[in-house]
Amino acid sequence: MDGGEDYLPLLKFTEDKECAGNSANASPSRSYSKIHTLLAVLAGVLLYPTVQYLLQPSLGLIDVPQVDGTSYSVPHCESTDLLPVRAPRKNVWKNLSVKEATEIRSWLWASERNLNLTKASLAVDSDNYIYLIEAFVPPKVATLAYLNGSSHAPDKYAHAIVNHGSSERIVDYLIGPLPISDDTQISPLTDIYHEPVIPYNAHGFGPNSTTLGNLIASTFAPLADLTMDLFGGVAKGLANDTLIGAGTAPLSYDGSWRRMWVGLKLNVPGHYLFPIDLYTYYEMSGTDSSRWHVIKMVYNGQVFSSPHEFRDAWESGKLKRSKKPLLDDTSGWATRTRMNRGGNRDLDDRAGPRSVSFDGLRFRVDREEQYITWMGFSFYLGFERDMGLNLWDINFKGERIIYEISPQEAMAQYSGSDPHQATTVFLDRAFGMGDSVKELMVGYDCPLEAVYLPATIHTAGGSTTRLNAICIFEKDSTKPLSRHTGWLKDEMGAIKGYELTVRSVSTVGNYDYIFDYTFQLDGTIEIRMSASGYLQGGVWDATQRPYGHQLRDTTMGSLHDHVINYKIDFDVAGTENSLMAAMLEMEEVEHPWADQDWGKTSTQQKVVRRYVASENDSRLEYPKNMEGMFVITNEDEQNSWGNSRGYAIHPGASNIHLTNLDCKRTQDNVNWAKHHLSVTRRHDNEPYSSSLWNIHLPGKPTVNFYKFFDGESLDQEDLVVWLNLGTHHIPRAEDSPQTLTNVATSSVLLTPYNFHDYDVSMDVLNAVLLNAPRPGEKWQIDENSVKQSHCLPRKVPDFAYTGLLSFKEDGSPASAADIVEQRKMGS
């Protein structure tokens, strides 16, 4: 693990070349040379603390004094540096390098492509510009042939999303094969979408999109005297504005128009919790901002057709006023400061316990290929702009069990009596869960000795590499995986419950999402999502009581659902799998041996195994009282006892689906959220349950999940499980200033189900076997010769956080102001 004050978490490489017509003949070799020089300097900075540590003289034995005046020697612990491993194959799911993305961007800019592109940093809404460049996932059949050693690696392709503002359309292009050559072709990528024409009114905001800010300023600058009177602040579009805007979503129903509710809030720390009672509905269709205008305004439940009508009511004294927000609150209640909090807790001045691997790390990582091995598990990591971290080719004890685990979408639907809360349905794929991954806080987000890996994405403004976007660590679960206290020979003992976790954290606006994938010694994998960060605060009044709780003078926490969808492509003992529902049912039976005193009949439960034959019946709910489970099986493969080998889906904490199933704002774009889980036959042209444009197209989504279900057989086919995690979040006072991860968490377990002949965790060495002694003798203890080391761990470096390292297009360091703006992205 790299640590200390010299650790740099984020590299940013912006577009190296001008687009066609803008100095397109700039030398690529010179740009790459700058990048390589910067990387070399950065590598030196990162390696210096490690080399300095390794060369320090105090690595011998340490004398430890005793209370009786004597001393004994303690060695330094084994290094917790990364243990290397070479991946058996190249990571074909890894995103493009900065060099590859830059070459593609230059190739797209060339006049031969006829795309008439403008640099994204200069583009306005009516220009054509590149919104995203990313690796395209290769076909599964070709990839498996490569992984199994029977074929070469599949050809590499990328896809690039271009916002064609000039013609008001969006096109996702497939580009390849790569690297760029005379054989490279470009064509619209349409077969993964149900609506091949992507309406421009569903577009995301570009890095130079200032039109919304200008629209808000043009509305509220003339109303400065009014907003100062009602709220104690102004929004003039200036740096020192005391009011700022926040928009809702969706902005459209089917892409034929684009309209947004904008609420204002105080421009103070924790601004999400300081909304004010004024909401404006804007017409924002198309690219001609001169035609954008206010449709209506709402204040204290009163609706006004224009800012002029709102002013008339205020000037005439006819305005029914709501409570003015408290402006002189210096308590810092919405921040993380301890000012004005409770007193110190006993012994809290001592540093808490921490995890130390005294014998060194027990997992291996190939940094280049992002390949990980631990206790019989092996897998690759991928990373994308839309949803961030994903896992591929998961093997356990030499067998592939899962081809892909990837988050698909994260939605939040709110409720309330005001326009902001009542209309909000966020789909965070649109904002970029991967783009919103920030530097992890060492020792807080992950243990101090965790290994950190980078992640690279290529968006409209260029390329960014976050050096510690992902952390990997082994931990003691603090409970035995199995144990028993017995008396007969070899029946007493315990296995330590060690686990390996891969984690990333995405901060999308107000919310922080912690994505965990945890591997356990018996072959179980836990998928967990936990949430923290700020609530989307609402304005409190009596009409809001059914929708949350009052948190402060004029602030409430609003009721909402979080639903996060995951794709799990099981390959249980091969790609041909089936879906079994093992459910509990009651039966009344009569036993010939039953006694008269209890009666001849009795009731008991039994397991009823049914197979879901087709996609007609594969949109599923968990049984009531958890009376059963769903299992992915291979009916052609049995264990030694004749049971079909399988993996079961065990609901963990808070396995929910969407509550509101009859809402126009979620009509067809979140159909995946309307069930606990669904199972479909796998197809390469159904890679995702959502898209980054679905947020604004509930009536005509680019990806309509229900169209995956066309009656195909699920009998010994390649199956995908789409399951949901989430929470029904009823905010409470304890959600301020920020939500707690111990409550806002949801999980599921994927666990072997007759996959093995026995519990394979019995073969691990970190276990104890006890046998009772004869009278007067000691217990017989066998710990497989594994003993905890007694040694001195390395010194913990002081906490440091650098946040962001950014470079301009010419390779020079970005200004302090530019870095501040980068840090604000997604907030």
ABEGO torsion letter per residue (X at the ends): XBBEAABBABBBBBBABBBBGBGAABBAAAAAAAAAAAAAAAAAAAAAAAAAAAABABABBBBBBBAAGBBBBBBBBBBABBBBBBBABBBAABBBBAAAAAAAAAAAABAAAGAGBBBAAABBAABBBBABBBBBBBBAAAAAAAAAGABBBBBBBBBBBBBBAAAGBBBBBBBOBOBBBAABBBBBBAAABABABBBAAABBBBAABAAAAAAAAAAAAAAAAAAAAAAGBBBAGBAABABBBBBBOBABAAGABBBBBBBBBBBBBGAAABBBBBBBBBBABEABAAABBBABBBBGGBBBABAAAAAAAAAAGABBBBBBBBAABAAGAABABABGBBBBBBGAABBBBBBBBAAEBABBBBAAAGBBBBGGBBBBBBBBAAAEBBBBGBBBGGBBABABBBBABBBBBBBEABAAAAABBBBAAAAGAAAABBBBBBGAABBAABBBBBBBBBBAAEBBBBABABBBBBBBAGBBABBBBBABBGABEBBBBBBBBBBBBBBBEABBBBBBBBBBAAGBBBBBBBBBEBBBBBBBBAAAAAAEBBABAABBBBBBBBBBBBBBBBBBGEABBBBBBBBBBBBBBBBAABBAAAEABBBBBBBBBBBBABAAAABBBBBBGGBEBBBBBBAABBBAAGBBBBBBBBBBBGBBBBABABBAAAAAAAAAAABABBBBBBBAABABABBAAAAABAABBABBAAAABAGBBABGBBBBBBBBBEBBBBBBAAAOABBBAAABBBBBBBBBBGABABBAAAABABBBBBBBBBBGBBBBBBAGGBBBBBBBBBBBBBBBBAGBBBBBAAGBBBBAAAAAAAAABGX
